[in-house]
Structures are given as C-alpha cells and as structure tokens.
Amino acid sequence: MLSVHRGIFAVLVFSSLPVAISGKCLVGQRCFPSASELAAFNTSIGGRLFAERPIGAVCYAKDKAFNEEECYNELPNFFDDLWISDHFPAYVGTRS
C-alpha cells in the first residue's frame, strides 16, 4: 500500500513541475492529474477524496450555479470562521 501512495505522490509531484513557477495547477492543465490517477489515489485513501465546487460559485455571473439572491445571503458568511468550518467548499482559499 505504501508503494501505491509513493507512486501516486511521484505522479502528482513530477507531473506538476511547471506549477513550481505559478504555484497553481487547475483542471484541464497538463500538470493536473487525470481522472484515472485521481480515482486510483482516492481508492488508495479509502474513498476520502472530496471534489467540491467553491461555496462562492453562486456569486460568479458566468458560473452555472450563479444565483444573485443566494449570493447576497451568503456574502456575510464568507468572513465567519464557524460558518466556513461547517461548509467544506468554503475551505478553498481560506485566510491564514
């Protein structure tokens, strides 16, 4: 099992060398793991890998989840640490 983790880690690290410059690797970029690599990794960690949309997606006009009323209701919560801790997608880009 450890060799599987090392293999996945190596794939994730070495496939993302161009990321060292920008610090980011997004879906659709060459450095992003393929669906089969992510599935193998998820299996190796017992299915605990989460894929979620950012909670603020409702605030982006070009996003399919855009909802102006929902955005208006959620905006005050974006700075509430207790609210954030209850919403997994809100962890993306949290303040440090």
C-alpha positions in Angstrom: 0.0 0.0 0.0 2.9 2.4 0.8 4.3 1.8 -2.7 0.9 2.9 -4.2 1.0 6.1 -2.2 4.6 6.7 -3.2 3.7 6.1 -6.9 0.7 8.5 -6.8 2.8 11.0 -4.9 5.5 10.8 -7.6 3.0 11.2 -10.4 1.4 14.2 -8.7 4.8 15.8 -8.0 6.6 15.2 -11.2 3.6 15.9 -13.4 3.3 19.3 -11.9 6.8 20.6 -12.3 5.6 23.6 -14.4 3.4 24.5 -11.4 6.6 25.4 -9.4 6.6 28.7 -11.2 2.9 29.7 -10.8 2.1 27.7 -7.7 -1.2 26.5 -9.3 -2.4 23.6 -11.3 -6.0 23.7 -12.5 -8.3 21.1 -14.1 -7.6 20.9 -17.8 -3.9 21.8 -17.4 -1.2 19.2 -18.3 0.0 19.2 -14.7 -3.4 18.2 -13.3 -3.8 14.5 -12.5 -6.0 12.5 -14.9 -9.4 11.2 -13.8 -7.8 7.7 -13.6 -4.9 8.9 -11.5 -7.3 10.7 -9.1 -9.5 7.6 -8.9 -6.5 5.4 -8.1 -5.4 7.9 -5.4 -9.0 8.1 -4.0 -9.1 4.3 -3.8 -5.7 4.2 -2.0 -7.0 6.5 0.7 -10.3 4.7 1.2 -12.5 7.0 -0.8 -11.9 10.1 1.3 -11.0 12.4 -1.6 -13.5 15.2 -1.9 -14.4 17.1 -5.1 -16.5 20.2 -4.5 -17.3 23.5 -6.0 -16.4 26.7 -4.2 -19.2 27.9 -1.9 -18.9 31.3 -3.6 -19.8 29.8 -7.1 -23.3 31.3 -6.6 -21.7 34.8 -6.8 -20.0 34.4 -10.2 -22.2 35.6 -13.0 -20.5 33.3 -15.5 -20.9 30.2 -13.3 -23.8 27.8 -14.0 -24.6 27.9 -10.2 -25.0 31.7 -10.3 -27.8 32.9 -8.1 -27.8 36.6 -7.1 -30.2 36.1 -4.2 -28.2 33.2 -2.7 -25.0 35.2 -3.2 -26.4 38.1 -1.3 -27.5 35.8 1.5 -24.1 34.1 1.7 -21.8 37.1 1.5 -21.9 37.9 5.2 -20.9 34.3 6.0 -17.7 34.4 4.0 -15.8 36.0 6.9 -17.4 33.9 9.6 -14.9 31.2 10.6 -17.6 29.0 12.2 -19.8 29.1 9.1 -16.7 28.3 6.9 -15.8 25.3 9.1 -19.3 23.8 8.5 -19.0 24.1 4.7 -16.3 22.0 3.1 -16.2 24.0 -0.2 -15.6 27.2 1.8 -12.2 25.9 2.8 -10.9 26.8 -0.7 -8.7 29.9 -0.4 -9.3 30.4 3.4 -7.5 33.2 5.0 -4.3 32.5 7.0 
